[in-house]
Amino acid sequence: MIAGHEPPVRCGLQLAAWLIFALAAWLLRHFALQVPVYIWVVLLLILLAATLFGHGTEGVRRWLDLGVISINASMLVLPALIIILYRMKFPYPFIICAAAILCFQPDISQLTGFCAGTLPLIWQRDTNRKWKAGMLLCFCILAGICLFIPAEILPVPYSEGILTMLGNISELWLTIGWAVLLIIPLFFGYGYCKQKSRPLLSLAIYYMVTILFILTGRYPVPFMGFGLSPIAGYWLAYAVMMPPGSAEDT
């Protein structure tokens, strides 16, 4: 970012966000696990859907404008929502509701990442085959609609274009950049292998798909570019995660 002539304060804010949101998540965690699951789902879906009522940019409604900052609602909400859905007995209508909101934001990267991340939940042994087929059909229809909704906005160099900026410096920095990003899904994948926890597998898939969409140059805000929403979403997922070995976490 500095090499791209961006103010050094942006880098400082990014690093500070990891520490601030980590502390906030630790404090919230003791309270979050006591909140009924349906309240969490309703709150998260309202926050996600609130973007649809904003003015947006070039027809794109992915951000909540809070004055001094803009929040990418899907990157804030989706990791925690995936975790919460595992604590529900019948999550399928809520999955479709969230996917529909993402479709009309429109955000094909988050829609694809969320749908892929929920597959381990949908594919549990006790899920009816008709529900599995119906959910996959809905995912395909929503993805098809999303692809045909115009969403042409230019990438911001220090966020969506951060890997391009690294590549302009050297191939070595570009390789390091990708390695750093891929640590995130590999971390959750390792957790799944150790604990056999499906929520961790879902997060690994969600983050892997989301990160791979960076290859398009327009999606999404990378973790090492300037963007506070992905960091907040990462820690919010931690706040609502059930303790390892609990019945609702398997």
Steps between C-alpha positions, in 0.01 A plus 500: 500500500787738579666409170170589334519847660223437753522675840684283756214562744286254301743219584495599865120492510500153348740363761318673785169352379627145560576583863190711569255253345675208671444663838140588412431141392649363821272727704196426284554123507392463862172674416446372145467132592210588731297669225231272347598378157193641322572849632851477356368386162241778481753767600760380250248478215366849577855637492564321170172615344543862612740553210216456250335821621805719448582711198791279399764564238429429132210276604714309752371489859763317705588761759341656806596865522555593865634846429871476575525140377328268254444137597489217250203328664547157343865468606402607850194275532553181300772320704296541820177409320652175374594409857155590636321295233663185640318562828157494332281196449359625169736759346406464132255795463754730663775377267285580195405839647866597549594372154218702341619819670853440372362439152331839485779701661640360257817323615584179316815442705321505835203311359725223369710492817194485726325230296816291483558550873154370588538178300645299795193608699256408225677171434468366855383141515155580639415751223221388269611441141226727368629784716852442374387511137272798562772702669749433222240603241431824687873573521541453125199720419618781729855482362364521146288804586791668679728460201256689277448794736731786394760567769782685328696692762871566480726321751673712763879455461578468872221246566373292207813581302752437776642184339546686172699759692713222650556350156619837373773493766624145434387143445647410840270744681203373302578142605535607863169685475313192381669285765390739774139504378478121468607457862146603599303211339784257577471599868134401506570190293761390753249561778248279323754219463582518871148543639275362221286811545280573198473874574878526465482313169233742380714800593799348321293461183345847529833675541670294229232579242488866603877540473514329160256760366781753541630360171220690324647830621164627626407277792534525796689720746808290585607465860839658441362785292318781677165368621372476855185297425680168429693530825187581701321207336784264586483590869120507513504138384732423790262672743205276405699177455396222738778358722688202346335166570155642575198323357400799285848528350512156333 
